[in-house]
Every structure is written in structure tokens, then in C-alpha cells.
Amino acid sequence: MSEEPRKAVIQTLFKELRELPLDFKLSEDTDPPTRINDVASIATIDNPRAAEAGTSFMRGSLIEVEVTLAVDPVFKLGSMMTEWSAMADEFPAMFGSGGLLGFLRDSEPIMRVLDRFLAGLIPIKATATNHVVVAVEGREYIVHKTAIEGLEVDAHPLHIAGVTEHIGYWKDLRRVLFSGARFTILGRVARDDIQNSWTPVKLADLFSEVAPGFVDQINAIRSPTASDSATGAQLEQQTAFGNALEAYRAVLLPEDAEWKDEDQAAFVRIKSKFVNGTTDASMQRRAFDEIRDLLVARFAIVTPKPKRDLKVRQECRASAGLELFPSFAIDTTSRSGSNPPPIRSAERLLDTEIIAIYW
């Protein structure tokens, strides 16, 4: 079936679905919300339009909510890297300075893994425009903004998360997904209650047993935390960074080279310059480059060809446990094979199966 007849059939079926007498939670078609005068009343008000307990959002519940549409950061990262890589292939001179071209080349394996796991799916994490989450006596409620307007209350944004298919979009994806425009999402709840975590790459769960912490690596791209465990992971990556540079020096240094005290001092200066700060891909690239240049200048070795140099760097990272992206760092409990405690964040979301996005 061609695109236009297929589009007409889908629109007709959706119109019939939308006209059925179904209970759509959060819908703007119902009566206006009741005004709430104090926080305690949120728990007792008898008007789902104004406030509804998170526990009432059970698996299978239908929701229709206006959102500011956005993709999950993991898809945004993949899209950005894909565009940059394509431009770098076509205009390499534009990306040759500052190590950006090397950063893109180093990132390609990770991008290919993400593309394989997403498998044509587009994870959405939109923000509700008219609803927020409020906690009352330990319970969370989804509240309409109009109902608590002017009321001093600690409210969290409500996110609507779900996975869509690339084939379901008729317009250019960038115009729809990256414009920050308002749309209405119709979907059904996939997991009971309000959640504080979500895995956009569903296939990653299949590898949780053979690759402990893999899901946390994916989530780390989306919402890195500044907790004590994150600080510990950062220190671990700094140590790994230093070990990777040591391994890189050992590989490039000729076996018959006489490593003198002044050579060691120069190497230590470069190492100290980089390993005590951030360990992102750009800094790694600069550190490897300076060590290579040091060895070339002092021992007159032949500069490694780019492909071999990249392979050596990847092997040194792997042997040291250094991650290309610092937010991908796995803590020591993950490396030992035991599951780390789940990362809890301040975000509040409904995990949904998205039926349609429209306006």
C-alpha cells in the first residue's frame, strides 16, 4: 500500500477510536479543574481533572495529554553524532582542528551499538504542559496547573515516556521532534504508577545478565547524577585514564629505547595535565596526541598510521577500563558482576505505549 492510502486508513481508524466513549485520563476535553486552596486538599479532592493519585494510573489506562514534544537524550545524542560524522566525511577539513574529527571517529563504535539497539525505534520523553506531580504525605499526585495556581507547593514536571516507530512519521523528523512544539499524545500506561526511571533502549534489558550495568550505562547518558557514587566513578575513570596513557606509551616506545629521567619527567607532566580533570573523549584525544608527539620527538619513531593509532588507543582504553564517554563509566560493583543499586532521579514520568501524536 502506498503512503497516501495508508495514511488515510490510519487517520480513519484513529478517528473511530477517538470517538469511542472511553475514559481518557488527563484529557482536556472534560470539565475544568476544581480550584485547590491548600496542599492537604490535593489528597481528598474528588475531581480527577484537578488531581489524581499516581496509583490510579494502572497498566492499560488510557491517557490523552498535551505535551512539549521531545526525544529522549539518548536518541538526540545518536542523531547529533550521525549528522556530525556525515559532515566530517564530506568536509574533513572543517573538523580537523581541536581533535573533533578524532572524537567522531572514536565515537562511531558506540553510535553503531545504539543504532543496533534502537532498531528503527524513536524513544520519546515529552513534558506535560498543563500537569505536574505533587507529593502529599508520601503519596504522589498528578495535578493540573490551573488547580494549584498561586499555591505554594513543590511541584515536579511530569514527563511522558514511550517508544515510537520511525515509519510512523510522515513529516521530516527534525521538524517534529526537535522543534519543541506542543502536541497531544494518546497512549496507554505501560507500568503502574508514576516512575522515576525509564530505559529507552528496550533491547538493552536482554543483556542485563551477561553485561551487568549496561542499562545503567545507557541511563547515564540521559541523566548523569552528581551523587557520591558518581564522584567515585569519576575518580575511578581518572585512574583508568592514567593507566591507559601508561599503556599507550609502552606500546609506542621502541624496545631498545633508553627511557631517561627527563623523558619520565616530561611524560609525568603530560599525564598530570590531563588525568586530574575531566576524562571526556576530547581530553583523551589531546592526551594521547601529546604523548605520541613526545615519543616521536624524543625517539624519532615513525608516527603511527591513523587506523593503527586508533586501534592502539582503543585497546589501551579497554585494558585500563577507560570509557570514551565519562557518563558511561561503570562502578566497581558492576565490574565485579554484582548489580549496582538503581539510580534514582528527581524526574517523574509515566511509562506509556504511545498510540498517536497529533495536534
C-alpha positions in Angstrom: 0.0 0.0 0.0 1.3 3.4 -1.0 1.9 6.1 1.6 -1.2 8.3 1.0 -3.8 5.4 1.2 -2.1 4.0 4.2 -2.1 7.4 5.9 -5.9 7.8 5.1 -6.7 4.4 6.6 -4.7 5.1 9.8 -6.4 8.5 10.2 -9.8 7.0 9.8 -9.2 4.2 12.3 -7.8 6.7 14.8 -10.8 9.0 14.4 -13.1 6.0 15.1 -11.0 5.1 18.2 -11.0 8.7 19.5 -14.8 8.9 19.2 -15.4 5.8 21.3 -16.8 6.5 24.8 -13.5 5.8 26.6 -12.1 7.2 29.8 -9.1 9.2 28.8 -7.1 10.3 31.9 -5.6 13.8 31.8 -7.8 14.8 28.8 -8.5 18.5 28.3 -12.0 17.7 26.9 -13.5 17.1 30.4 -14.8 19.7 32.9 -12.4 22.4 34.0 -10.4 21.6 37.2 -11.6 22.5 40.6 -9.5 25.1 42.4 -7.4 23.7 45.3 -6.8 26.1 48.2 -4.3 24.2 50.3 -1.9 21.3 49.7 -3.7 18.9 52.0 -6.8 19.1 49.9 -5.0 17.6 47.0 -5.3 14.2 48.6 -9.0 14.5 49.3 -10.4 16.4 46.3 -13.0 14.4 44.3 -12.1 15.7 40.8 -9.7 13.7 38.7 -9.5 16.7 36.4 -7.8 18.6 39.2 -5.7 16.0 40.9 -5.4 12.2 40.7 -3.3 9.8 42.6 -0.4 8.3 40.8 -1.6 4.8 41.9 -4.7 5.2 39.8 -2.6 5.2 36.6 -2.6 1.4 36.1 -1.2 -0.6 33.3 -3.6 -0.3 30.3 -5.1 3.1 31.5 -5.7 5.4 28.5 -4.2 8.9 28.7 -4.5 11.9 26.5 -2.2 14.7 27.5 -0.8 17.9 25.9 3.0 17.9 25.9 6.0 19.8 24.7 7.4 17.1 22.4 11.0 16.0 22.8 13.0 12.9 22.1 15.0 11.1 24.8 18.6 12.4 25.1 20.0 9.0 24.0 18.3 9.4 20.6 19.3 13.1 20.4 22.9 12.1 21.0 22.8 9.5 18.3 21.2 11.9 15.8 23.8 14.6 16.6 26.7 12.2 16.2 25.3 10.8 13.0 25.0 14.3 11.4 28.4 15.3 12.6 30.0 12.2 11.2 28.3 12.6 7.9 29.5 16.2 7.6 33.0 15.1 8.7 33.1 12.6 5.9 32.1 15.2 3.4 34.1 18.1 4.8 37.0 16.7 6.8 38.9 20.0 6.8 36.2 21.6 8.8 36.6 19.1 11.7 40.3 18.6 11.6 41.1 21.2 14.3 40.7 20.7 18.0 40.6 16.9 17.8 36.9 16.9 16.8 37.5 14.6 13.8 39.2 12.1 16.0 36.5 12.3 18.6 33.9 11.5 16.0 35.9 8.5 14.8 36.3 7.3 18.4 32.6 7.6 19.0 31.5 5.6 16.0 31.5 2.2 17.7 29.3 3.4 20.5 26.9 5.0 18.0 26.7 1.8 16.0 25.8 -0.1 19.2 23.0 2.4 19.9 21.7 2.3 16.4 21.6 -1.5 16.6 19.7 -1.5 19.9 17.2 1.2 18.8 16.4 -0.8 15.6 14.3 1.9 13.9 12.6 3.0 17.1 12.5 6.6 18.4 12.2 7.0 22.2 10.1 10.0 23.2 10.4 11.8 26.6 8.0 14.7 26.4 7.0 17.2 29.2 3.3 17.7 30.0 2.4 21.3 29.5 -0.6 21.5 31.9 0.2 18.8 34.5 2.8 18.5 37.3 3.5 16.0 40.1 3.0 16.9 43.7 3.7 14.8 46.8 1.3 14.9 49.8 2.1 12.8 52.9 4.4 10.5 50.9 2.0 9.9 48.0 2.3 11.5 44.6 -0.5 13.1 42.6 -0.7 14.3 39.1 -2.2 17.8 39.4 -3.5 20.3 36.8 -1.5 23.5 36.9 -4.7 25.6 36.9 -6.0 23.9 40.0 -2.9 24.9 42.1 -2.2 28.3 40.5 -0.9 30.7 43.2 -0.5 27.9 45.7 3.0 27.5 47.2 3.8 23.8 46.6 6.8 21.8 45.5 5.8 20.6 42.0 7.9 18.4 39.7 7.4 18.3 35.9 5.5 15.3 34.5 7.3 13.5 31.7 5.5 11.2 29.2 7.9 8.5 28.0 7.4 5.9 25.3 8.8 4.4 22.1 7.6 5.3 18.6 8.5 3.8 15.2 10.4 5.7 12.6 7.8 4.6 9.9 5.0 6.3 11.8 6.2 9.8 11.0 5.1 11.4 7.7 6.8 14.8 8.1 10.5 15.4 8.4 11.6 14.1 11.8 13.7 17.1 12.7 10.7 19.4 12.2 8.6 17.3 14.5 11.0 16.1 17.2 13.5 18.9 17.6 11.3 22.0 17.4 9.9 21.9 21.0 6.4 22.3 19.6 3.2 21.4 21.5 1.4 18.2 20.6 -1.1 15.9 22.2 -0.1 12.3 23.0 -2.6 9.5 23.2 -1.3 6.4 24.8 -1.8 3.8 27.5 0.1 3.3 30.7 2.8 0.5 30.4 3.8 0.4 34.1 1.7 1.1 37.1 2.1 4.4 39.0 4.5 7.3 38.5 8.0 6.2 37.7 11.4 7.8 38.3 13.4 5.9 35.8 12.9 4.6 32.3 15.1 2.7 29.8 14.6 4.0 26.2 16.7 1.2 24.7 14.4 -1.8 25.4 16.7 -4.4 23.9 19.4 -3.4 26.5 17.4 -5.3 29.2 18.1 -8.6 27.3 21.8 -8.1 28.1 21.5 -7.3 31.8 22.6 -10.8 32.8 25.6 -11.1 30.6 26.6 -7.4 30.8 25.7 -6.1 34.3 25.3 -2.4 34.4 24.7 -2.0 30.6 21.2 -0.4 31.2 22.8 2.0 33.7 25.3 3.0 31.1 22.5 3.9 28.7 20.7 5.8 31.5 23.9 7.6 32.4 23.9 9.3 29.0 20.4 10.6 29.8 20.6 11.8 33.4 24.1 11.7 34.9 24.0 12.4 38.6 26.3 14.3 41.0 26.0 11.8 43.8 28.8 10.3 45.8 28.8 7.2 43.6 29.2 9.5 40.6 32.2 11.1 42.3 33.6 7.7 43.0 33.1 6.7 39.3 34.9 9.9 38.2 37.9 9.1 40.4 38.0 5.6 39.0 37.9 6.9 35.5 40.7 9.3 36.2 42.8 6.4 37.5 41.9 4.4 34.4 42.9 7.4 32.2 46.4 7.4 33.7 46.7 3.6 33.2 45.6 4.0 29.6 48.2 6.6 28.9 50.9 4.4 30.5 49.8 1.5 28.3 49.8 3.8 25.2 53.4 4.9 26.0 54.5 1.3 26.5 53.1 0.2 23.1 54.6 3.1 21.1 58.0 3.1 22.8 60.6 1.0 21.0 62.0 -1.9 22.9 65.6 -0.7 22.6 64.8 2.9 23.6 66.6 4.3 26.6 64.0 5.9 28.8 65.8 8.6 30.7 64.7 10.6 33.8 64.0 13.7 31.7 61.7 11.6 29.5 59.9 10.3 32.5 59.5 13.9 33.8 58.1 15.1 30.5 55.7 12.1 30.4 54.5 12.8 34.0 53.9 16.4 33.2 51.6 15.4 30.3 49.9 12.8 32.4 49.3 15.1 35.4 48.0 17.8 33.0 45.1 15.6 31.9 44.2 12.8 34.3 43.2 15.1 37.3 40.4 16.8 35.3 37.6 15.6 33.1 38.0 12.4 31.2 35.8 13.1 28.2 36.7 12.0 24.7 38.2 15.3 23.7 40.6 15.4 26.7 41.6 11.7 26.0 42.3 12.6 22.4 44.5 15.6 23.4 46.4 13.5 26.0 47.1 10.6 23.5 48.2 13.1 20.9 50.7 14.9 23.2 52.2 11.6 24.4 52.6 10.4 20.7 54.2 13.7 19.8 56.6 13.4 22.8 57.7 10.0 21.7 58.1 11.0 18.1 60.2 14.0 19.0 62.5 12.2 21.5 63.0 8.8 19.9 62.4 9.6 16.2 59.8 6.9 15.9 57.6 6.8 12.9 54.2 8.4 13.5 51.6 5.6 13.6 49.2 5.5 10.8 45.7 6.8 11.8 44.0 3.4 11.7 46.7 1.7 13.8 46.9 4.6 16.2 43.1 4.4 16.7 43.3 0.6 17.3 46.1 1.0 19.8 44.2 3.7 21.7 41.0 1.6 21.8 43.0 -1.4 23.1 44.6 0.8 25.8 41.3 2.1 26.9 39.8 -1.4 27.1 42.8 -2.8 29.1 42.6 0.1 31.6 38.8 0.2 31.9 38.6 3.7 30.5 35.3 4.8 29.0 35.2 7.0 25.9 32.2 8.9 27.5 32.7 9.6 31.2 28.9 9.2 31.8 29.3 5.6 30.5 31.6 4.7 33.5 30.5 1.6 35.4 31.3 1.5 39.1 33.4 -1.3 40.7 30.3 -3.3 41.8 29.2 -3.6 38.1 32.7 -4.7 37.1 32.7 -7.4 39.7 29.5 -8.9 38.3 27.0 -7.8 41.0 24.2 -5.4 40.2 24.7 -1.8 41.5 21.8 -0.1 43.3 19.4 1.5 40.8 19.9 5.2 40.0 17.1 7.3 41.4 16.5 10.7 40.0 14.2 13.6 40.7 12.3 13.2 37.4 8.7 11.9 37.4 7.3 10.2 34.4 4.6 7.9 33.1 5.9 5.0 31.1 3.5 4.6 28.3 2.8 2.8 25.0 2.2 5.7 22.6 -0.7 5.2 20.2 -0.7 8.6 18.4 0.8 12.0 18.4 -1.3 14.8 17.0 -2.4 18.4 17.4 
